[in-house]
Amino acid sequence: GLTITLSGSLNAVIECTIILDETVNDEVPCKYPDAPNDPPCGDRVTVASQPLQTTIIAIEGKQYTLEIVGFADCDVPGTPTKIFYTREKAASKACLYARLVELRTGL
């Protein structure tokens, strides 16, 4: 899993699940047709939408939880997705985006 530590005045630790599916490199056809398969076959990384446990984060009297939005290109971010494909024998990178969602009561 991934541990996210918020420091400073927030002081929270959040854990979420990230799964790497290391595929068979010479499989025909490749397991994930959307992956960069030139061959060898690309691998798949997925992230859960929610942390393993709900952590309440208090900021200026309001309460928030962290929502994992997903992976996107770091240089030209588009719409984040829960799936990130990697290339074999090459460096692959993506940024993981999250947001704080205010907890509303009494609605």
trRosetta pair geometry for C-beta under 8 A, 3 or more apart (Angstrom, degrees):
i j d omega theta_ij theta_ji phi_ij phi_ji
1 15 5.2 44 140 -179 138 99
1 16 6.3 173 -166 86 99 31
1 17 5.1 -58 -110 -100 94 50
1 18 6.5 123 -139 20 39 75
1 52 6.7 -8 -141 -42 154 131
2 15 6.9 159 82 -153 48 56
2 16 5.3 -15 59 61 99 82
2 17 7.7 175 17 -99 82 6
2 18 5.0 57 -25 -8 111 121
2 47 7.8 -15 11 -128 138 107
2 96 7.7 -52 173 117 171 176
3 13 6.3 -13 -170 -170 101 98
3 14 7.4 149 -158 79 52 44
3 15 5.2 -22 -101 -98 70 81
4 13 7.2 154 80 -159 52 48
4 14 4.5 -16 61 63 104 96
4 15 7.5 -173 19 -78 72 31
4 16 7.2 21 -7 5 111 102
4 66 7.3 -161 78 164 146 169
4 98 7.5 -19 -105 14 171 162
5 12 7.7 175 -154 90 45 46
5 13 5.3 -13 -106 -107 72 77
5 14 8.0 -173 -76 24 29 67
6 10 4.1 -55 139 104 120 132
6 11 6.7 -73 98 -13 84 7
6 12 4.5 13 48 51 116 84
6 13 7.5 -150 24 -71 72 33
6 14 7.3 43 -12 -3 103 105
6 57 6.9 22 61 -124 162 133
7 10 6.9 63 79 57 8 91
7 11 6.5 40 -136 -87 40 55
8 11 7.2 -136 71 -43 38 70
9 59 7.8 97 111 -119 110 75
10 57 5.9 1 -159 -159 102 112
10 59 6.8 -15 -100 -81 90 97
12 55 5.4 128 -172 152 121 134
12 57 5.0 -70 -32 -100 161 98
13 55 7.3 -160 75 -112 46 159
14 51 4.7 -87 -174 -111 97 149
14 55 5.1 -127 -94 27 87 144
14 66 5.2 -6 -126 41 166 150
15 51 5.9 105 70 -167 44 98
15 52 4.7 -21 95 21 99 121
15 53 7.0 43 49 21 97 88
16 47 6.5 37 135 -169 125 94
16 48 5.5 -156 -174 60 94 101
16 50 7.4 -171 -121 117 103 30
16 51 4.6 -85 -76 -113 85 59
16 52 6.3 -168 -103 -23 34 76
16 68 5.6 104 -140 -55 164 144
17 47 7.2 154 91 -152 57 50
17 48 4.3 57 54 -9 96 126
17 52 6.5 102 -36 -71 89 93
18 45 6.4 2 -180 -175 98 98
18 46 7.2 173 -154 86 53 44
18 47 5.0 -16 -104 -100 79 79
18 48 7.7 -114 -67 5 43 78
19 45 7.0 164 83 -153 48 50
19 46 5.0 -7 55 56 98 92
19 47 7.9 -174 19 -76 70 34
20 43 6.3 15 -173 158 87 128
20 44 7.6 157 -155 86 44 47
20 45 5.3 -15 -100 -101 68 81
21 31 7.7 -120 137 109 126 148
21 32 8.0 116 91 -38 130 129
21 43 6.1 176 84 -168 61 79
21 44 4.5 2 49 59 112 93
21 45 7.6 -159 19 -73 72 34
21 46 7.6 36 -12 -2 106 101
22 43 5.4 -20 -113 -122 43 128
23 27 6.6 -93 164 19 102 133
23 30 6.9 57 148 -166 151 87
23 31 4.8 -148 -133 26 128 130
23 32 6.8 -123 -66 5 153 100
23 35 7.7 174 7 44 154 171
23 41 4.8 -85 109 111 132 122
23 42 7.1 51 33 92 135 34
23 43 5.4 -168 8 -101 90 62
23 44 7.2 69 -38 1 113 86
24 27 4.1 91 86 -40 110 111
24 31 7.2 110 35 -31 83 116
24 41 6.6 42 84 43 53 138
25 39 6.8 116 167 171 73 105
25 40 3.5 -16 -170 -162 98 131
25 41 5.5 -167 -138 34 36 82
25 88 5.8 94 -127 -113 111 158
26 39 6.6 84 -115 159 51 149
26 40 6.4 -56 -65 -124 56 92
26 41 7.5 -131 -39 -4 14 102
27 30 5.7 108 83 -114 96 42
27 31 6.0 38 88 -36 152 81
27 41 5.6 -10 46 -23 95 152
29 33 6.8 8 149 -85 128 94
30 33 6.5 141 75 -85 95 47
30 35 6.4 -115 138 60 138 114
30 37 4.2 -132 -5 -118 163 149
30 39 6.9 178 -68 -108 116 97
30 41 3.6 163 -131 -118 110 112
30 42 7.1 55 178 28 146 69
31 35 7.9 29 74 13 75 137
31 41 6.3 86 19 174 82 147
31 44 7.9 -106 101 -10 115 120
32 35 4.0 72 96 -15 113 114
32 37 7.5 170 80 -49 72 119
32 41 7.2 122 39 -179 80 105
32 42 6.3 -79 72 77 117 93
32 44 5.3 133 -57 -55 160 122
32 85 6.5 -166 119 -112 143 120
33 37 7.2 -68 -136 9 38 140
34 85 6.5 -161 111 -46 83 149
35 41 6.6 64 90 -178 136 72
35 42 3.1 -158 163 67 118 122
35 43 7.2 142 -144 35 147 16
35 44 6.4 -101 -79 -68 125 85
35 85 3.9 -171 -121 -152 77 136
35 86 7.7 -13 -154 48 111 41
36 42 4.7 100 54 -65 64 140
36 85 6.0 149 3 125 78 121
36 86 7.8 -90 39 126 108 21
36 87 4.7 -34 84 -90 134 89
37 40 7.6 -83 -146 128 68 30
37 41 5.1 -5 -120 -120 104 57
37 42 5.5 -106 -67 -2 66 91
38 87 7.7 8 13 -143 114 103
39 88 7.8 10 169 36 59 141
40 88 4.1 -28 73 50 110 165
40 89 7.2 98 31 -2 117 107
41 88 7.0 72 69 -32 35 131
42 85 4.7 46 140 177 138 105
42 86 5.7 169 -166 75 91 47
42 87 5.8 -45 -108 -98 101 38
42 88 6.4 -135 -97 -24 47 82
43 85 7.1 156 79 -156 42 60
43 86 4.7 -9 57 51 93 107
43 88 7.3 110 -16 -72 91 78
44 83 6.1 -28 -163 -159 103 101
44 84 7.5 138 -161 75 53 45
44 85 5.7 -29 -101 -101 65 70
44 86 7.7 -156 -73 13 20 81
45 71 7.3 85 94 -47 110 155
45 83 7.2 139 77 -160 52 50
45 84 4.4 -22 65 66 105 96
45 85 7.6 -173 20 -81 77 21
45 86 6.6 67 -16 -27 108 106
45 94 7.9 -177 70 38 134 132
46 82 5.7 28 -155 146 82 88
46 83 5.4 -21 -98 -100 81 68
46 84 7.7 179 -78 22 34 70
47 68 5.7 -126 140 156 119 142
47 70 6.4 167 60 -123 121 56
47 71 6.7 136 4 -34 128 94
47 82 5.6 -136 58 -156 74 71
47 84 7.9 38 -13 -1 102 107
47 96 6.6 132 -80 -134 166 116
48 51 7.7 134 95 -91 115 15
48 52 7.8 85 73 -68 153 60
48 68 6.6 86 92 49 56 148
48 82 7.9 42 -103 -152 11 117
49 67 7.0 -16 171 -164 80 81
49 68 5.6 -168 -158 64 30 96
49 82 6.8 -48 -67 -101 79 127
50 54 7.5 -30 -179 -81 116 76
50 67 7.1 -38 -99 -126 65 62
50 68 6.8 -149 -71 18 16 101
51 54 6.9 137 68 -91 105 32
51 55 6.4 -26 83 5 157 100
51 65 8.0 -141 22 180 116 96
51 66 6.0 59 -29 74 125 107
51 68 7.1 134 -54 -29 64 109
54 65 5.7 -40 -156 -127 91 129
55 65 6.8 132 67 -135 54 74
55 66 6.7 7 61 12 102 106
56 63 5.2 -22 -167 -162 106 111
56 64 7.4 128 -162 63 55 39
56 65 6.6 -46 -101 -80 49 76
56 103 7.1 -27 -128 -17 98 148
57 63 7.1 134 69 -159 43 57
57 64 4.7 -37 68 69 97 92
57 65 7.0 145 14 -97 91 26
57 66 6.8 66 -9 -42 134 89
57 100 6.5 -88 71 -131 135 117
58 61 7.3 20 -174 -94 98 9
58 62 7.2 157 -151 78 59 36
58 63 5.6 -30 -95 -98 70 67
58 64 7.7 166 -86 20 22 78
59 62 5.9 -26 69 62 73 87
59 64 6.3 4 14 3 110 124
59 100 7.5 26 5 172 142 161
62 102 5.8 -34 166 -134 125 107
62 103 7.9 165 172 44 78 76
63 102 7.2 103 80 -158 51 62
63 103 4.4 -30 98 39 102 120
64 100 4.1 13 172 -178 145 105
64 101 6.1 141 -158 66 82 36
64 102 5.5 -48 -96 -95 81 45
64 103 6.5 -161 -96 -10 24 83
65 100 7.4 152 74 -153 28 61
65 101 5.5 -24 61 60 79 94
65 103 6.3 81 -15 -60 94 100
66 98 5.4 12 -177 168 100 130
66 99 7.5 158 -152 81 58 30
66 100 6.1 -39 -97 -98 60 60
66 101 7.6 146 -115 14 11 84
67 98 6.3 164 83 -162 45 76
67 99 5.4 -17 60 62 97 79
67 100 7.7 150 16 -111 81 12
67 101 5.0 52 -17 -20 120 123
68 96 7.2 -33 -153 177 99 103
68 97 7.8 118 -168 90 54 50
68 98 5.0 -41 -107 -102 48 96
69 80 4.4 80 131 68 97 156
69 97 4.2 -40 62 102 120 98
69 98 5.8 -174 2 -100 85 29
69 99 5.9 61 -46 -6 117 97
70 80 3.4 145 70 151 96 102
70 81 4.9 -170 159 75 144 14
70 82 4.8 -87 -114 -69 114 45
70 83 7.9 -14 -158 13 117 40
70 96 7.4 -110 152 -145 19 63
70 97 6.3 -5 59 52 47 93
71 80 6.1 142 60 -155 24 84
71 81 6.0 -39 59 65 81 69
71 82 7.4 97 12 -142 87 11
71 83 7.3 -97 38 88 122 21
71 84 4.0 -29 88 -64 171 118
71 94 4.1 32 -171 140 111 140
71 95 7.0 144 -151 73 61 40
71 96 5.8 -35 -92 -96 67 62
71 97 7.5 156 -102 11 16 83
72 77 4.4 61 127 -145 133 81
72 78 5.6 -167 -151 50 111 58
72 79 7.0 -175 -103 93 120 20
72 80 4.4 -81 -42 -91 107 69
72 81 7.2 117 -77 12 69 71
72 94 6.5 144 63 -169 19 98
72 95 5.9 -29 65 62 73 90
72 97 6.0 12 14 -12 112 125
73 76 5.0 -4 104 63 134 67
73 77 5.8 -163 70 -91 71 38
73 78 6.3 50 22 4 105 89
73 94 6.5 -65 -90 -125 32 76
73 95 7.4 19 121 17 17 93
74 77 7.2 8 -131 -67 15 85
74 93 6.0 -29 -3 127 131 109
74 94 6.5 178 -35 -152 87 28
74 95 4.2 116 -94 -33 81 107
77 80 7.6 -15 -168 -63 101 80
77 95 6.9 -51 -93 53 109 128
77 97 7.5 88 -147 -57 134 138
80 97 4.9 -118 -81 46 148 125
81 84 7.3 147 83 -64 97 63
84 92 7.7 145 154 148 106 121
84 94 4.7 -128 -134 20 140 159
85 92 7.7 -107 115 -159 48 151
86 90 7.9 179 171 73 80 85
86 92 3.8 -168 -136 40 81 163
87 90 4.0 -11 98 55 119 124
87 92 5.4 155 23 -68 77 113
104 107 5.2 31 130 -23 120 128
